[in-house]
């Protein structure tokens, strides 16, 4: 056995159990090639791993039950340890150690632990299935993660808030969209987590935690359809049923490398759906393929004549609202599909966004204020802040915002016309967990509010930055052209 290796191994184990971050950081090799992997993905580079250590908050208590060492040479050894968790179950830890002038350090590590029977960051209720299909059809064999805003017969709507869940009644029937999917052959896998009352774009619920983003470890999943998105991204379900008011389908689709659609406002019935802001709420869904995204549309969307017009346009002033790596992806995509670059007068965009947010907030308080008035302390800080601000909006301000929204709706529809607008689905890649989110939220909503204001359909297509992180390209068209966008998405799936 190489001198000092066993001592270094046990030093690492003691630091892990004590959440001694400085010692853990020092025991991983410096440099950009150090690796750490687990079920959520691979972290590359000492700095990335150190950031993970700093935000992790410790690891479950365990003990080492077996240790095997395979010596490579005098300065390198592979250590494989079998671990036993205090709560039960066994895992495995594999580490490649190297001797340096300062002692032994880990150059690569892989950790496996027993998978939870129920990942409560993703699911509130889950089954195998939770609800079987009620018919047969084009969605035979597909499974649905239902955002916790939709009625599922025999279950309660939790809306991401435990106090609301405690007061909720058991639903006697399915929401229309849930029932239609079941009749088409899909099953309901479970009820997926959402941000509280869908009033967020982050996916970081203070009560149930942050669902994982397997395509971008250590980064937020995007909300408020976060649980549905993570379930699809992880393969727990094939269809994520969600909603999109200000971007809650497009943002998690962008952050997690999924296909997603926000439908034309009112195109899919919202019966049995808990509202946030009815003037902007729209049914949407997420999948891992464009073909399945379109197949769901064939079930949920009304029949309409196809529109063969597919002139694509891009607007530099909109794309420039995103960060540089996103701009590169969107511009490259636009060039590959022959999108025509146009200049739009966006002078009024800040006013449009302010009106959107004001009217959304006023409606949100109108919908939930009666219940929340004495229960604001049940909310996480970010959502509470939004509802507190919403409670201060009076009729005069709401009416003024409504007038701006109506003007914006007419103008945006004129600008889009019979073309397809190409723009970023979000202003950035998924931010790191624990970082400030308000600036990203504001920039993203400057982009996503356009479809919301005008009630337009929008499809998010998954693409990848030069650094390998997921990002979305959004296609927006005139009201009722949902099926056209879905057909276009299928035809563009192979263009990367």
Protein Blocks (a to p, Z undefined) as FASTA:
>chain_A
ZZhklmmmmmmmmmmmnopaklmmmmpcedjkbccddfkbccedjklmmmmmmmnnpaad
dddfbdcdddfblmbccdddddddfkgpcddddddddddfkbccdfbdcddddddfbdck
lpmbdcddfbdcfbdcjkgoiacdddfkbccehiaceklpaklmmmpccdfbdcfklmmm
mmnopacfbdcdddehhiafkopafknopaddfklghiaebiaklmmmmmmmnopambdc
dddfkopmmmmmmmnopacddddehkaccehiacfblmlgccddddfbfklmmmmmmmmp
ccddddfbfcdcddfklmmmpcfklmmmmmmmmmmnopacddddfklmmmmmmmmmmmmm
mmmmmmmmmmmmmmmmmpcfklmmmmmmmmmpcfklmmmmmmmmmmmmmmmmmmnmmadc
dddfbfbdcddehiafklmmmmmmmmmmmmmmnopacdddddddfkopacdddddddehi
lmmmmmmmmmmmmpZZ
